[in-house]
Amino acid sequence: MRIEVDYSGLIKRLKKLKGKAKEARAGIFDDKELAIIAKANENGTESIPPRPFMKNAQNKNKAKWKKGFKSMIKGGIGVDAALDFVGQQMRNDIIKSIDSNTPPPNDEKTIKRKKSSKTLIDTGRLRQAIQSEVV
């Protein structure tokens, strides 16, 4: 048994988008101070070990995001709506990554100060600042 899929409609839609490219993004856009803190945690510094919560979310979910977008476009959902949905998925997956207690564990001094061993979560501001947008 052979199944064939006609992607001509999808290809036509994508050709129409050429030059009008849009993308879904997720991250911290409005709080520069918090963006600096997130970058320090993502990449590490001399005093903070790297805890790549954004890269982990992307590596774990990139295929799902692409598949969801393609499926929505094939199903006739508009590009803007599909990108908005994928952006929300990206946001939610980044938050899940923050919640996952990204290794390495906190230092004992940090645990004592925060009264928690949960990495990346202190006040909750980082989680709350994650947004998505279509640009």
WOGI-V352799 format. One record per pair of residues at least 24 apart in sequence whose ideal C-beta (glycine too) atoms are under 10 Angstrom apart, sorted by the first residue. I is the first residue (numbers start at 1). GAP is how many residues later the second one is. Records with the same first field share a line. If there is no record, write none. Layout:
I->GAP  GAP
//
This chain:
5->69
6->68
7->63  67
9->64  65  67
10->60  63  64
13->60  61  63  65  66
14->56  59  65
16->63
17->56  62
20->59
21->58  114
22->57  58  60  61  62  112  113
23->60  63  64  110  111  112
24->41  45  56  58  59  60  61  62  63  64  65  66  67  108  109  110  111
25->58  62  65  66  106  107  108  109  110
26->28  31  32  39  60  61  62  63  64  65  66  67  68  69  104  105  106  107
27->27  63  64  67  102  103  104  105  106
28->26  66  97  98  100  101  102  103
29->100  101  102  103  104  106
30->99  101
31->94  95  97  98  100
33->92  96
34->91  92  94  95  96
35->91  94
37->83  85  88  89  92
38->56  60  82  87  88  91  92
41->57  61  78  79  85
42->60  78
44->60
47->60
48->59  62
49->53  54  55  56  57  58  70
50->52  53  54
51->46  47  49  50  51  52  53  55  68  69
52->45  50
53->41  42  43  44  45  46  47  49  66  67  73  77
54->36  39  40  43  44  76
55->42
56->37  38  40  41  42  44  46
57->33  34  35  36  37  38  39  40  41  43  45  73
58->32  35  36  39
59->38
60->33  36  37  40
61->28  29  31  32  33  35  36
62->28  31
64->25  26  29
65->24  25  28
79->55
80->54
81->53
82->52
83->49  50  51  52
84->48  49  50
85->47  49
86->46  48
87->44  45  46  47  48
88->43  44
89->43
90->40  42
91->39  40  41  42
92->38  40
93->37
94->32  33  36  37  38
95->31  32  33  35
97->33
98->26  28  29  32
99->28
//
